Amino acid sequence: MTLVIEILISLCLVTAGVFGLVGSYGLIKLKDTMQRLHAPTKATTVGVGGVLVASMLYFLLIKGSLSFHELMITLFLFLTAPVSAHFIAKTFIQAEVTEKDLPDPEQEFGWAVFDDAPSYPDDEGQDQNS
């Protein structure tokens, strides 16, 4: 019986590790901001959740005690990660950010250059930077 339990716990840990690895790789390699948002959300939800579920199973089935703290962390994670990702996506869509507004990922330190900062008109149409 303990072999089955250990296999189940190991399966949860391996699944969590795979999702964490794929989510990290997706964050680096995906091109669009909305795609980049999707990869780490799945990595945190399934990756960290898998580790917490494996730990809960270990303490429940091997040690014989229920870990209430890990249960609360898992519930909090499963509720907040998708909601926060949804809010970030809605903000990105409402800001109407286009690809030309984003920094060039090929340019070294392109995100830190402030010499040619764009000027934005205020409510009356006047330029704020001039």
CNS distance restraints for C-alpha pairs under 8 A (distance, minus, plus):
assign (resid   1 and name CA) (resid   5 and name CA) 6.53 0.50 0.50
assign (resid   2 and name CA) (resid   6 and name CA) 6.02 0.50 0.50
assign (resid   2 and name CA) (resid  62 and name CA) 7.85 0.50 0.50
assign (resid   3 and name CA) (resid   7 and name CA) 6.11 0.50 0.50
assign (resid   4 and name CA) (resid   8 and name CA) 6.17 0.50 0.50
assign (resid   5 and name CA) (resid   9 and name CA) 6.20 0.50 0.50
assign (resid   5 and name CA) (resid  61 and name CA) 7.29 0.50 0.50
assign (resid   6 and name CA) (resid  10 and name CA) 5.98 0.50 0.50
assign (resid   7 and name CA) (resid  11 and name CA) 5.98 0.50 0.50
assign (resid   8 and name CA) (resid  12 and name CA) 6.37 0.50 0.50
assign (resid   8 and name CA) (resid  54 and name CA) 7.98 0.50 0.50
assign (resid   9 and name CA) (resid  13 and name CA) 6.34 0.50 0.50
assign (resid   9 and name CA) (resid  54 and name CA) 4.96 0.50 0.50
assign (resid   9 and name CA) (resid  55 and name CA) 7.73 0.50 0.50
assign (resid   9 and name CA) (resid  57 and name CA) 6.70 0.50 0.50
assign (resid   9 and name CA) (resid  58 and name CA) 6.81 0.50 0.50
assign (resid  10 and name CA) (resid  14 and name CA) 6.05 0.50 0.50
assign (resid  10 and name CA) (resid  54 and name CA) 7.52 0.50 0.50
assign (resid  11 and name CA) (resid  15 and name CA) 6.03 0.50 0.50
assign (resid  12 and name CA) (resid  16 and name CA) 6.13 0.50 0.50
assign (resid  12 and name CA) (resid  50 and name CA) 5.33 0.50 0.50
assign (resid  12 and name CA) (resid  51 and name CA) 6.66 0.50 0.50
assign (resid  12 and name CA) (resid  53 and name CA) 7.15 0.50 0.50
assign (resid  12 and name CA) (resid  54 and name CA) 5.52 0.50 0.50
assign (resid  13 and name CA) (resid  17 and name CA) 6.14 0.50 0.50
assign (resid  13 and name CA) (resid  50 and name CA) 6.14 0.50 0.50
assign (resid  13 and name CA) (resid  51 and name CA) 5.54 0.50 0.50
assign (resid  13 and name CA) (resid  54 and name CA) 6.29 0.50 0.50
assign (resid  14 and name CA) (resid  18 and name CA) 6.13 0.50 0.50
assign (resid  15 and name CA) (resid  19 and name CA) 6.19 0.50 0.50
assign (resid  15 and name CA) (resid  47 and name CA) 7.12 0.50 0.50
assign (resid  15 and name CA) (resid  50 and name CA) 6.81 0.50 0.50
assign (resid  16 and name CA) (resid  20 and name CA) 6.10 0.50 0.50
assign (resid  16 and name CA) (resid  43 and name CA) 7.92 0.50 0.50
assign (resid  16 and name CA) (resid  46 and name CA) 6.17 0.50 0.50
assign (resid  16 and name CA) (resid  47 and name CA) 3.81 0.50 0.50
assign (resid  16 and name CA) (resid  48 and name CA) 6.38 0.50 0.50
assign (resid  16 and name CA) (resid  49 and name CA) 7.28 0.50 0.50
assign (resid  16 and name CA) (resid  50 and name CA) 4.80 0.50 0.50
assign (resid  16 and name CA) (resid  51 and name CA) 5.99 0.50 0.50
assign (resid  17 and name CA) (resid  21 and name CA) 6.10 0.50 0.50
assign (resid  17 and name CA) (resid  47 and name CA) 6.18 0.50 0.50
assign (resid  18 and name CA) (resid  22 and name CA) 6.08 0.50 0.50
assign (resid  18 and name CA) (resid  47 and name CA) 7.53 0.50 0.50
assign (resid  19 and name CA) (resid  23 and name CA) 5.86 0.50 0.50
assign (resid  19 and name CA) (resid  42 and name CA) 7.21 0.50 0.50
assign (resid  19 and name CA) (resid  43 and name CA) 5.15 0.50 0.50
assign (resid  19 and name CA) (resid  46 and name CA) 6.54 0.50 0.50
assign (resid  19 and name CA) (resid  47 and name CA) 5.19 0.50 0.50
assign (resid  20 and name CA) (resid  24 and name CA) 6.11 0.50 0.50
assign (resid  20 and name CA) (resid  40 and name CA) 7.95 0.50 0.50
assign (resid  20 and name CA) (resid  43 and name CA) 4.69 0.50 0.50
assign (resid  20 and name CA) (resid  44 and name CA) 7.08 0.50 0.50
assign (resid  20 and name CA) (resid  46 and name CA) 7.97 0.50 0.50
assign (resid  20 and name CA) (resid  47 and name CA) 5.10 0.50 0.50
assign (resid  20 and name CA) (resid  48 and name CA) 7.77 0.50 0.50
assign (resid  21 and name CA) (resid  25 and name CA) 6.17 0.50 0.50
assign (resid  21 and name CA) (resid  43 and name CA) 7.70 0.50 0.50
assign (resid  22 and name CA) (resid  26 and name CA) 5.96 0.50 0.50
assign (resid  22 and name CA) (resid  39 and name CA) 7.56 0.50 0.50
assign (resid  22 and name CA) (resid  43 and name CA) 7.28 0.50 0.50
assign (resid  23 and name CA) (resid  27 and name CA) 6.16 0.50 0.50
assign (resid  23 and name CA) (resid  39 and name CA) 4.60 0.50 0.50
assign (resid  23 and name CA) (resid  40 and name CA) 4.87 0.50 0.50
assign (resid  23 and name CA) (resid  41 and name CA) 7.71 0.50 0.50
assign (resid  23 and name CA) (resid  42 and name CA) 6.62 0.50 0.50
assign (resid  23 and name CA) (resid  43 and name CA) 4.71 0.50 0.50
assign (resid  24 and name CA) (resid  28 and name CA) 6.57 0.50 0.50
assign (resid  24 and name CA) (resid  39 and name CA) 7.25 0.50 0.50
assign (resid  24 and name CA) (resid  40 and name CA) 6.46 0.50 0.50
assign (resid  24 and name CA) (resid  43 and name CA) 7.34 0.50 0.50
assign (resid  25 and name CA) (resid  29 and name CA) 6.09 0.50 0.50
assign (resid  26 and name CA) (resid  30 and name CA) 5.45 0.50 0.50
assign (resid  26 and name CA) (resid  36 and name CA) 6.60 0.50 0.50
assign (resid  26 and name CA) (resid  39 and name CA) 5.36 0.50 0.50
assign (resid  26 and name CA) (resid  40 and name CA) 7.44 0.50 0.50
assign (resid  27 and name CA) (resid  36 and name CA) 4.99 0.50 0.50
assign (resid  27 and name CA) (resid  37 and name CA) 7.49 0.50 0.50
assign (resid  27 and name CA) (resid  39 and name CA) 5.87 0.50 0.50
assign (resid  27 and name CA) (resid  40 and name CA) 6.27 0.50 0.50
assign (resid  28 and name CA) (resid  36 and name CA) 7.73 0.50 0.50
assign (resid  30 and name CA) (resid  35 and name CA) 6.11 0.50 0.50
assign (resid  30 and name CA) (resid  36 and name CA) 5.69 0.50 0.50
assign (resid  31 and name CA) (resid  35 and name CA) 7.02 0.50 0.50
assign (resid  31 and name CA) (resid  36 and name CA) 7.09 0.50 0.50
assign (resid  32 and name CA) (resid  36 and name CA) 6.21 0.50 0.50
assign (resid  33 and name CA) (resid  37 and name CA) 6.15 0.50 0.50
assign (resid  34 and name CA) (resid  38 and name CA) 6.52 0.50 0.50
assign (resid  34 and name CA) (resid  89 and name CA) 6.76 0.50 0.50
assign (resid  35 and name CA) (resid  39 and name CA) 6.71 0.50 0.50
assign (resid  36 and name CA) (resid  40 and name CA) 7.12 0.50 0.50
assign (resid  37 and name CA) (resid  41 and name CA) 6.45 0.50 0.50
assign (resid  37 and name CA) (resid  85 and name CA) 6.94 0.50 0.50
assign (resid  37 and name CA) (resid  89 and name CA) 7.72 0.50 0.50
assign (resid  38 and name CA) (resid  42 and name CA) 6.44 0.50 0.50
assign (resid  38 and name CA) (resid  85 and name CA) 7.83 0.50 0.50
assign (resid  39 and name CA) (resid  43 and name CA) 6.30 0.50 0.50
assign (resid  40 and name CA) (resid  44 and name CA) 6.02 0.50 0.50
assign (resid  41 and name CA) (resid  45 and name CA) 6.08 0.50 0.50
assign (resid  41 and name CA) (resid  81 and name CA) 6.49 0.50 0.50
assign (resid  41 and name CA) (resid  82 and name CA) 7.00 0.50 0.50
assign (resid  41 and name CA) (resid  85 and name CA) 6.83 0.50 0.50
assign (resid  42 and name CA) (resid  46 and name CA) 5.74 0.50 0.50
assign (resid  42 and name CA) (resid  47 and name CA) 7.32 0.50 0.50
assign (resid  43 and name CA) (resid  47 and name CA) 4.90 0.50 0.50
assign (resid  43 and name CA) (resid  48 and name CA) 7.22 0.50 0.50
assign (resid  44 and name CA) (resid  48 and name CA) 5.24 0.50 0.50
assign (resid  44 and name CA) (resid  49 and name CA) 7.13 0.50 0.50
assign (resid  44 and name CA) (resid  81 and name CA) 7.50 0.50 0.50
assign (resid  45 and name CA) (resid  49 and name CA) 5.55 0.50 0.50
assign (resid  45 and name CA) (resid  77 and name CA) 6.60 0.50 0.50
assign (resid  45 and name CA) (resid  78 and name CA) 6.08 0.50 0.50
assign (resid  45 and name CA) (resid  81 and name CA) 6.55 0.50 0.50
assign (resid  46 and name CA) (resid  50 and name CA) 5.64 0.50 0.50
assign (resid  47 and name CA) (resid  51 and name CA) 6.61 0.50 0.50
assign (resid  48 and name CA) (resid  52 and name CA) 6.28 0.50 0.50
assign (resid  49 and name CA) (resid  53 and name CA) 6.05 0.50 0.50
assign (resid  49 and name CA) (resid  74 and name CA) 5.91 0.50 0.50
assign (resid  49 and name CA) (resid  77 and name CA) 7.40 0.50 0.50
assign (resid  49 and name CA) (resid  78 and name CA) 7.62 0.50 0.50
assign (resid  50 and name CA) (resid  54 and name CA) 6.05 0.50 0.50
assign (resid  51 and name CA) (resid  55 and name CA) 6.16 0.50 0.50
assign (resid  52 and name CA) (resid  56 and name CA) 6.14 0.50 0.50
assign (resid  52 and name CA) (resid  70 and name CA) 6.16 0.50 0.50
assign (resid  52 and name CA) (resid  71 and name CA) 7.76 0.50 0.50
assign (resid  52 and name CA) (resid  73 and name CA) 8.00 0.50 0.50
assign (resid  52 and name CA) (resid  74 and name CA) 6.51 0.50 0.50
assign (resid  53 and name CA) (resid  57 and name CA) 6.09 0.50 0.50
assign (resid  53 and name CA) (resid  70 and name CA) 7.94 0.50 0.50
assign (resid  53 and name CA) (resid  74 and name CA) 7.66 0.50 0.50
assign (resid  54 and name CA) (resid  58 and name CA) 6.12 0.50 0.50
assign (resid  55 and name CA) (resid  59 and name CA) 6.28 0.50 0.50
assign (resid  55 and name CA) (resid  70 and name CA) 7.80 0.50 0.50
assign (resid  56 and name CA) (resid  60 and name CA) 5.97 0.50 0.50
assign (resid  56 and name CA) (resid  66 and name CA) 6.88 0.50 0.50
assign (resid  56 and name CA) (resid  67 and name CA) 5.99 0.50 0.50
assign (resid  56 and name CA) (resid  70 and name CA) 6.62 0.50 0.50
assign (resid  56 and name CA) (resid  71 and name CA) 7.32 0.50 0.50
assign (resid  57 and name CA) (resid  61 and name CA) 5.70 0.50 0.50
assign (resid  57 and name CA) (resid  62 and name CA) 7.72 0.50 0.50
assign (resid  58 and name CA) (resid  62 and name CA) 5.31 0.50 0.50
assign (resid  58 and name CA) (resid  63 and name CA) 6.81 0.50 0.50
assign (resid  59 and name CA) (resid  63 and name CA) 4.75 0.50 0.50
assign (resid  59 and name CA) (resid  64 and name CA) 6.04 0.50 0.50
assign (resid  59 and name CA) (resid  65 and name CA) 5.63 0.50 0.50
assign (resid  59 and name CA) (resid  66 and name CA) 6.24 0.50 0.50
assign (resid  59 and name CA) (resid  67 and name CA) 6.69 0.50 0.50
assign (resid  60 and name CA) (resid  64 and name CA) 4.76 0.50 0.50
assign (resid  60 and name CA) (resid  65 and name CA) 4.88 0.50 0.50
assign (resid  60 and name CA) (resid  66 and name CA) 5.04 0.50 0.50
assign (resid  60 and name CA) (resid  67 and name CA) 7.35 0.50 0.50
assign (resid  61 and name CA) (resid  65 and name CA) 7.76 0.50 0.50
assign (resid  67 and name CA) (resid  71 and name CA) 6.56 0.50 0.50
assign (resid  68 and name CA) (resid  72 and name CA) 6.30 0.50 0.50
assign (resid  69 and name CA) (resid  73 and name CA) 6.23 0.50 0.50
assign (resid  70 and name CA) (resid  74 and name CA) 6.06 0.50 0.50
assign (resid  71 and name CA) (resid  75 and name CA) 6.22 0.50 0.50
assign (resid  72 and name CA) (resid  76 and name CA) 6.05 0.50 0.50
assign (resid  73 and name CA) (resid  77 and name CA) 6.01 0.50 0.50
assign (resid  74 and name CA) (resid  78 and name CA) 6.08 0.50 0.50
assign (resid  75 and name CA) (resid  79 and name CA) 6.15 0.50 0.50
assign (resid  76 and name CA) (resid  80 and name CA) 5.98 0.50 0.50
assign (resid  77 and name CA) (resid  81 and name CA) 5.78 0.50 0.50
assign (resid  78 and name CA) (resid  82 and name CA) 7.14 0.50 0.50
assign (resid  79 and name CA) (resid  83 and name CA) 6.79 0.50 0.50
assign (resid  80 and name CA) (resid  84 and name CA) 5.98 0.50 0.50
assign (resid  81 and name CA) (resid  85 and name CA) 6.18 0.50 0.50
assign (resid  82 and name CA) (resid  86 and name CA) 6.08 0.50 0.50
assign (resid  83 and name CA) (resid  87 and name CA) 6.31 0.50 0.50
assign (resid  84 and name CA) (resid  88 and name CA) 6.24 0.50 0.50
assign (resid  85 and name CA) (resid  89 and name CA) 6.15 0.50 0.50
assign (resid  86 and name CA) (resid  90 and name CA) 6.14 0.50 0.50
assign (resid  87 and name CA) (resid  91 and name CA) 6.14 0.50 0.50
assign (resid  88 and name CA) (resid  92 and name CA) 6.17 0.50 0.50
assign (resid  89 and name CA) (resid  93 and name CA) 6.19 0.50 0.50
assign (resid  90 and name CA) (resid  94 and name CA) 6.06 0.50 0.50
assign (resid  91 and name CA) (resid  95 and name CA) 6.04 0.50 0.50
assign (resid  92 and name CA) (resid  96 and name CA) 6.68 0.50 0.50
assign (resid  92 and name CA) (resid  97 and name CA) 6.59 0.50 0.50
assign (resid  93 and name CA) (resid  97 and name CA) 7.01 0.50 0.50
assign (resid  97 and name CA) (resid 101 and name CA) 6.29 0.50 0.50
assign (resid  97 and name CA) (resid 102 and name CA) 7.71 0.50 0.50
assign (resid  98 and name CA) (resid 102 and name CA) 7.07 0.50 0.50
assign (resid 103 and name CA) (resid 110 and name CA) 6.17 0.50 0.50
assign (resid 103 and name CA) (resid 111 and name CA) 5.61 0.50 0.50
assign (resid 104 and name CA) (resid 110 and name CA) 6.33 0.50 0.50
assign (resid 104 and name CA) (resid 111 and name CA) 7.65 0.50 0.50
assign (resid 105 and name CA) (resid 110 and name CA) 7.32 0.50 0.50
assign (resid 109 and name CA) (resid 113 and name CA) 7.12 0.50 0.50
assign (resid 119 and name CA) (resid 127 and name CA) 6.47 0.50 0.50
assign (resid 119 and name CA) (resid 128 and name CA) 6.51 0.50 0.50
assign (resid 119 and name CA) (resid 129 and name CA) 5.61 0.50 0.50
assign (resid 120 and name CA) (resid 127 and name CA) 6.05 0.50 0.50
assign (resid 120 and name CA) (resid 128 and name CA) 6.16 0.50 0.50
assign (resid 120 and name CA) (resid 129 and name CA) 7.43 0.50 0.50
assign (resid 121 and name CA) (resid 125 and name CA) 5.09 0.50 0.50
assign (resid 121 and name CA) (resid 126 and name CA) 5.20 0.50 0.50
assign (resid 121 and name CA) (resid 127 and name CA) 4.44 0.50 0.50
assign (resid 121 and name CA) (resid 128 and name CA) 5.88 0.50 0.50
assign (resid 122 and name CA) (resid 126 and name CA) 5.61 0.50 0.50
assign (resid 122 and name CA) (resid 127 and name CA) 6.36 0.50 0.50
assign (resid 122 and name CA) (resid 128 and name CA) 6.27 0.50 0.50
